[in-house]
Amino acid sequence: MLDFSQIPGLEPIKNSLVQALIDNRIPQTQLFLNYDGGSGLALALAYSKYIACSHPTTSSCGVCNSCRQFQSGNYPDLIIVFPFVKEGSSKKDKTRSVDYLLEFRELLRMNPFFTVAEWHDTIESGNKQFSIPVSEAEYIIQAISSKTVSSKPRFIILWLPETLTTEAANKLLKTLEEPGTGNYFFLISNRPDRVLATIVSRCVAIRIPKHRDIDVLEFLMDRGINESQATSMALASEGNLGQSLASLIQGSILNENTEACIQWLRLLYSRKIEGLVNWCEEIARLKRVDLIAFLRFSIHIIQMSISLSVGTSTISLSQGSFNLKSFVPYLKTDKGPEIVALFEKALQDIERNGSPKILLLDLSFSLLKYIG
């Protein structure tokens, strides 16, 4: 199980968590305002390991008994609750989250920043909605009413509290407000706007930001990905580490958007109008959700160009003979806000079911005055 040193970046968050232990002021009920594919779950587990550690410094020591138990997944006072799909009611059926714990831990081992879609695929939920039923809330309440096995703190990790049924959420309110001595609740939400307000009000909230591109890049390169591919993946993921690792596990390089964006920039620079029209027709065939993702990726490339031009970043998208750093002088980066505004307007119109082909053509012709 990860410790802080294995989670890239996010130093301000890590430092604040460490300082809370030093000051002996750790809130017993915390809500990590995460995003899908973010580091919220990994941080909650690393923090639990750190609190239980016998010799903590800026991270857990890794050698004490508690650290070894966390590492092997055998810390006796760690409770992990997450959404699942009930298979039936007999003893052989999976009716509790603990019945899926092996699958959850294996996915966590492969990708500590896994996405909701990966969890859906792991438990083969199909189109079924998963949830955290009231029986899980009753299990938590019963579990924390007994003494700890280790004489160390007890940790309750609740992944995706937005999937708690109303009955389950209401059942937990008093427990979250009064966890009892030695009990620490870490709730990790990808959609905090969907968490019951009465639960949110009982937690100390910590917002988990997205990773910087450089953090994702270095993380991927440490795993043997060459710099060119890692750069492409880092930019495509837009700071989403879980998405990058998921694509790596699946054998994908996430380069479709990169290739399309490079082709677009070249057509704009060369003023090849016929080529631009054909490109717009081809990209307009994408599913709306994929087109939106492509435009958001393109905005990220524009912002990266601006950062390169002013020297606040050294990451340069590179693929084949194309290098963004070499292209930057031909892009009017001083007009960055105007360029981004064009993209945002196109995104808004596409989300409102505007014609993709017409909107892409209009965006392309508007961009011509900013390139060259």
C-alpha positions as CSV (number, residue, x, y, z in Angstrom):
1,M,0.0,0.0,0.0
2,L,1.4,3.4,-1.0
3,D,3.0,6.0,1.3
4,F,3.2,9.7,0.6
5,S,6.5,9.4,-1.2
6,Q,4.9,7.2,-3.9
7,I,2.2,9.7,-4.7
8,P,3.6,12.3,-7.1
9,G,3.3,16.0,-6.3
10,L,0.6,17.4,-4.1
11,E,3.2,18.6,-1.6
12,P,0.9,21.2,0.1
13,I,-1.7,18.6,0.8
14,K,0.8,16.1,2.1
15,N,2.5,18.8,4.3
16,S,-0.9,19.8,5.8
17,L,-1.7,16.2,6.7
18,V,1.7,15.7,8.2
19,Q,1.4,18.9,10.2
20,A,-2.0,17.8,11.6
21,L,-0.3,14.7,13.1
22,I,2.6,16.8,14.5
23,D,0.1,19.2,16.1
24,N,-2.1,16.3,17.3
25,R,-5.0,17.9,15.6
26,I,-6.2,15.3,13.1
27,P,-10.0,15.7,12.4
28,Q,-11.7,12.4,13.0
29,T,-14.0,12.8,10.0
30,Q,-12.5,14.1,6.8
31,L,-14.0,14.4,3.3
32,F,-11.5,14.3,0.4
33,L,-13.0,16.3,-2.4
34,N,-11.6,14.2,-5.2
35,Y,-12.2,13.7,-8.9
36,D,-12.5,10.5,-11.0
37,G,-9.0,9.1,-11.3
38,G,-7.6,11.4,-8.7
39,S,-5.3,10.7,-5.7
40,G,-8.0,11.0,-2.9
41,L,-8.2,7.2,-2.2
42,A,-4.4,6.8,-2.3
43,L,-3.9,9.8,0.0
44,A,-6.4,8.5,2.5
45,L,-4.7,5.1,2.6
46,A,-1.3,6.6,2.8
47,Y,-2.4,8.9,5.6
48,S,-3.9,6.0,7.5
49,K,-0.6,4.2,7.2
50,Y,1.2,7.3,8.3
51,I,-1.0,7.8,11.4
52,A,-0.5,4.2,12.5
53,C,3.2,4.2,11.9
54,S,5.4,3.9,15.0
55,H,8.2,6.1,13.6
56,P,6.8,8.6,11.2
57,T,8.9,11.4,9.7
58,T,7.6,13.1,6.6
59,S,6.2,9.8,5.5
60,S,5.6,6.4,7.2
61,C,8.7,4.5,8.1
62,G,7.9,1.3,6.1
63,V,9.5,-1.0,8.6
64,C,7.4,-1.0,11.8
65,N,4.8,-3.6,12.4
66,S,1.9,-1.4,11.4
67,C,3.6,-0.3,8.2
68,R,4.3,-4.0,7.3
69,Q,0.6,-4.8,8.0
70,F,-0.5,-2.0,5.7
71,Q,1.9,-3.1,3.0
72,S,0.6,-6.6,3.0
73,G,-3.0,-5.5,3.3
74,N,-3.4,-7.1,6.7
75,Y,-3.8,-4.1,9.1
76,P,-6.5,-5.5,11.3
77,D,-8.2,-2.2,12.0
78,L,-8.7,-0.9,8.5
79,I,-12.3,-1.0,7.2
80,I,-12.9,-0.2,3.5
81,V,-16.4,0.3,2.3
82,F,-17.3,1.0,-1.4
83,P,-20.2,0.7,-3.8
84,F,-21.1,-2.6,-5.3
85,V,-23.9,-4.5,-7.0
86,K,-25.8,-7.1,-4.9
87,E,-25.9,-10.5,-6.7
88,G,-28.5,-12.2,-4.6
89,S,-29.4,-13.0,-1.0
90,S,-27.9,-16.5,-0.4
91,K,-24.7,-17.0,1.5
92,K,-22.8,-17.8,-1.7
93,D,-23.9,-14.6,-3.4
94,K,-22.0,-11.3,-3.0
95,T,-24.2,-9.1,-0.8
96,R,-21.6,-7.0,1.0
97,S,-18.6,-4.9,0.0
98,V,-16.3,-7.2,1.9
99,D,-17.3,-9.9,-0.6
100,Y,-15.6,-7.8,-3.3
101,L,-12.6,-6.8,-1.1
102,L,-10.1,-9.0,-3.0
103,E,-11.1,-7.5,-6.3
104,F,-10.9,-4.0,-4.8
105,R,-7.4,-4.6,-3.4
106,E,-6.1,-6.1,-6.7
107,L,-7.4,-3.1,-8.6
108,L,-5.8,-0.8,-6.1
109,R,-2.5,-2.7,-6.4
110,M,-2.6,-2.3,-10.2
111,N,-3.7,1.4,-10.2
112,P,-3.9,3.2,-6.9
113,F,-5.7,6.1,-8.7
114,F,-8.3,3.9,-10.5
115,T,-11.4,5.3,-12.1
116,V,-15.0,4.5,-11.4
117,A,-15.2,2.9,-14.9
118,E,-12.4,0.5,-14.0
119,W,-14.3,-0.5,-10.8
120,H,-17.4,-1.1,-12.9
121,D,-15.4,-3.3,-15.3
122,T,-13.7,-5.1,-12.4
123,I,-17.0,-6.2,-10.8
124,E,-18.7,-6.6,-14.3
125,S,-21.6,-4.4,-13.2
126,G,-22.7,-3.7,-16.7
127,N,-25.5,-1.1,-16.8
128,K,-26.5,-1.9,-13.2
129,Q,-26.2,0.9,-10.7
130,F,-24.0,0.2,-7.8
131,S,-24.5,1.7,-4.3
132,I,-23.6,1.5,-0.7
133,P,-26.7,0.1,1.0
134,V,-27.8,0.5,4.6
135,S,-26.4,-2.9,5.5
136,E,-22.9,-1.4,5.0
137,A,-23.7,1.5,7.4
138,E,-24.9,-1.0,10.0
139,Y,-21.7,-3.0,9.5
140,I,-19.6,0.2,10.1
141,I,-21.5,1.1,13.3
142,Q,-21.2,-2.4,14.7
143,A,-17.5,-2.7,13.8
144,I,-16.5,0.6,15.6
145,S,-18.4,-0.3,18.7
146,S,-15.8,-3.0,19.5
147,K,-12.2,-2.6,20.7
148,T,-9.5,-2.4,18.1
149,V,-7.5,-5.5,17.5
150,S,-4.1,-3.7,17.2
151,S,-4.5,-1.2,20.0
152,K,-3.7,1.3,17.3
153,P,-6.1,3.7,15.6
154,R,-8.9,2.4,13.5
155,F,-9.5,3.7,10.0
156,I,-12.8,3.6,8.0
157,I,-12.3,4.4,4.3
158,L,-15.5,5.2,2.6
159,W,-15.0,5.4,-1.1
160,L,-17.7,7.3,-3.1
161,P,-20.1,8.5,-0.3
162,E,-22.3,9.9,-3.1
163,T,-23.4,6.4,-3.7
164,L,-24.8,5.9,-0.2
165,T,-28.5,5.2,-0.3
166,T,-30.5,7.8,1.6
167,E,-31.2,5.3,4.3
168,A,-27.5,4.4,4.7
169,A,-26.4,8.1,4.7
170,N,-28.9,8.9,7.4
171,K,-27.9,5.9,9.4
172,L,-24.3,7.1,9.5
173,L,-24.9,10.7,10.6
174,K,-24.5,10.3,14.3
175,T,-21.5,8.0,13.9
176,L,-19.7,10.6,11.6
177,E,-20.5,13.3,14.1
178,E,-19.3,11.3,17.1
179,P,-16.8,8.7,15.7
180,G,-15.5,7.6,19.1
181,T,-11.9,7.7,20.4
182,G,-9.3,6.3,18.1
183,N,-11.6,6.1,15.0
184,Y,-10.8,8.0,11.9
185,F,-13.2,8.3,8.9
186,F,-11.9,9.2,5.5
187,L,-14.6,9.8,2.9
188,I,-13.4,10.1,-0.7
189,S,-15.9,11.6,-3.1
190,N,-15.6,12.1,-6.9
191,R,-18.9,14.0,-6.9
192,P,-19.1,16.0,-3.7
193,D,-22.1,17.9,-5.1
194,R,-24.1,14.7,-4.8
195,V,-23.1,13.9,-1.2
196,L,-25.9,14.4,1.3
197,A,-25.4,17.9,2.8
198,T,-25.9,16.6,6.3
199,I,-22.8,14.3,5.8
200,V,-20.7,17.1,4.3
201,S,-21.5,19.3,7.3
202,R,-20.0,16.7,9.7
203,C,-16.7,16.5,7.8
204,V,-13.6,18.6,7.5
205,A,-13.2,18.9,3.7
206,I,-9.9,18.7,1.8
207,R,-9.9,19.5,-1.9
208,I,-7.5,17.3,-3.9
209,P,-6.2,19.2,-6.9
210,K,-5.3,17.6,-10.2
211,H,-1.6,16.7,-10.7
212,R,0.7,19.0,-12.6
213,D,1.7,17.7,-16.0
214,I,5.3,17.5,-14.8
215,D,4.2,15.2,-12.0
216,V,2.3,12.9,-14.3
217,L,5.2,12.9,-16.8
218,E,7.8,11.9,-14.2
219,F,5.5,9.3,-12.7
220,L,5.1,7.6,-16.1
221,M,8.7,7.9,-17.0
222,D,9.6,6.2,-13.7
223,R,7.5,3.3,-15.0
224,G,9.6,2.9,-18.1
225,I,7.5,5.0,-20.6
226,N,9.8,6.9,-23.0
227,E,9.7,10.7,-22.7
228,S,7.8,11.3,-26.0
229,Q,5.0,8.8,-25.1
230,A,4.9,9.9,-21.5
231,T,4.6,13.5,-22.5
232,S,1.7,12.7,-24.9
233,M,0.0,10.7,-22.2
234,A,0.5,13.4,-19.5
235,L,-0.9,16.1,-21.7
236,A,-3.8,14.0,-22.8
237,S,-4.7,13.1,-19.3
238,E,-4.9,16.8,-18.2
239,G,-3.5,16.0,-14.7
240,N,-5.6,12.8,-14.3
241,L,-3.1,10.3,-13.0
242,G,-5.7,7.5,-12.8
243,Q,-6.6,7.9,-16.5
244,S,-3.0,7.8,-17.5
245,L,-2.3,4.5,-15.6
246,A,-5.6,3.0,-16.9
247,S,-4.5,3.7,-20.5
248,L,-1.1,2.3,-19.7
249,I,-2.6,-0.9,-18.3
250,Q,-4.8,-1.3,-21.3
251,G,-1.9,-0.9,-23.6
252,S,-3.1,2.5,-25.1
253,I,-0.9,5.6,-25.5
254,L,-3.8,8.1,-25.6
255,N,-2.3,9.5,-28.8
256,E,-5.4,9.9,-30.9
257,N,-6.1,13.4,-29.6
258,T,-2.5,14.3,-29.9
259,E,-2.3,13.3,-33.6
260,A,-5.5,15.1,-34.4
261,C,-4.4,18.3,-32.6
262,I,-1.0,18.3,-34.4
263,Q,-2.7,17.8,-37.8
264,W,-5.0,20.7,-37.0
265,L,-2.2,23.0,-36.0
266,R,-0.3,22.2,-39.1
267,L,-3.3,22.8,-41.4
268,L,-3.9,26.1,-39.6
269,Y,-0.3,27.2,-40.0
270,S,-0.1,26.2,-43.7
271,R,-3.5,27.8,-44.5
272,K,-4.6,24.7,-46.3
273,I,-8.3,25.5,-46.4
274,E,-9.4,22.4,-48.3
275,G,-7.5,20.3,-45.8
276,L,-9.1,22.1,-42.9
277,V,-12.6,21.5,-44.3
278,N,-11.8,17.8,-44.7
279,W,-10.3,17.7,-41.2
280,C,-13.4,19.3,-39.7
281,E,-15.7,16.8,-41.4
282,E,-13.6,13.9,-40.1
283,I,-13.4,15.2,-36.5
284,A,-17.1,16.1,-36.5
285,R,-17.9,12.4,-36.9
286,L,-16.6,11.7,-33.3
287,K,-19.1,11.0,-30.6
288,R,-20.1,14.2,-28.9
289,V,-18.4,13.1,-25.6
290,D,-15.2,12.3,-27.5
291,L,-15.4,15.6,-29.4
292,I,-15.7,17.5,-26.1
293,A,-12.7,15.6,-24.7
294,F,-10.7,16.5,-27.8
295,L,-11.5,20.2,-27.6
296,R,-10.6,20.3,-23.9
297,F,-7.3,18.6,-24.7
298,S,-6.7,21.2,-27.4
299,I,-7.3,24.0,-24.9
300,H,-4.7,22.3,-22.7
301,I,-2.2,22.4,-25.6
302,I,-2.9,26.1,-26.1
303,Q,-2.3,26.7,-22.3
304,M,0.9,24.7,-22.5
305,S,2.1,26.8,-25.4
306,I,1.5,29.9,-23.4
307,S,3.5,28.5,-20.5
308,L,6.3,27.6,-22.8
309,S,6.4,31.1,-24.3
310,V,6.7,32.8,-20.9
311,G,9.0,30.2,-19.4
312,T,6.8,28.9,-16.7
313,S,6.9,25.3,-18.1
314,T,9.5,23.2,-19.9
315,I,7.2,20.4,-21.0
316,S,6.8,20.3,-24.8
317,L,4.5,18.1,-26.7
318,S,6.6,16.1,-29.2
319,Q,5.5,13.5,-31.7
320,G,7.3,12.5,-34.9
321,S,8.7,15.6,-36.5
322,F,6.4,17.9,-34.5
323,N,7.6,19.7,-31.4
324,L,5.3,22.2,-29.7
325,K,8.3,24.3,-28.5
326,S,9.2,24.9,-32.2
327,F,5.6,25.8,-33.0
328,V,5.1,28.3,-30.2
329,P,6.8,31.3,-32.1
330,Y,4.1,30.9,-34.8
331,L,1.2,31.1,-32.2
332,K,0.2,34.5,-30.9
333,T,0.4,33.4,-27.3
334,D,-0.1,36.9,-26.1
335,K,-3.6,36.5,-27.3
336,G,-4.0,33.4,-25.1
337,P,-7.2,34.5,-23.4
338,E,-8.9,35.3,-26.7
339,I,-7.9,31.9,-28.1
340,V,-9.1,30.0,-25.1
341,A,-12.4,32.0,-25.2
342,L,-13.0,30.7,-28.8
343,F,-12.6,27.1,-27.6
344,E,-14.8,27.6,-24.6
345,K,-17.5,29.1,-26.8
346,A,-17.3,26.2,-29.2
347,L,-17.4,23.7,-26.3
348,Q,-20.5,25.4,-24.9
349,D,-22.3,25.3,-28.3
350,I,-21.4,21.7,-28.8
351,E,-22.7,20.8,-25.4
352,R,-25.9,22.5,-26.4
353,N,-26.2,20.2,-29.4
354,G,-24.9,22.6,-32.0
355,S,-23.7,21.2,-35.3
356,P,-20.1,19.9,-34.8
357,K,-19.0,20.4,-38.4
358,I,-20.2,24.1,-38.5
359,L,-18.8,24.9,-35.1
360,L,-15.4,23.3,-35.9
361,L,-15.2,25.2,-39.2
362,D,-16.1,28.4,-37.5
363,L,-13.5,27.8,-34.8
364,S,-10.8,26.9,-37.3
365,F,-11.4,30.0,-39.4
366,S,-11.4,32.2,-36.2
367,L,-8.1,30.6,-35.2
368,L,-6.3,31.5,-38.5
369,K,-5.7,35.1,-37.3
370,Y,-3.8,33.8,-34.3
371,I,-1.4,31.4,-36.1
372,G,1.3,32.2,-38.6
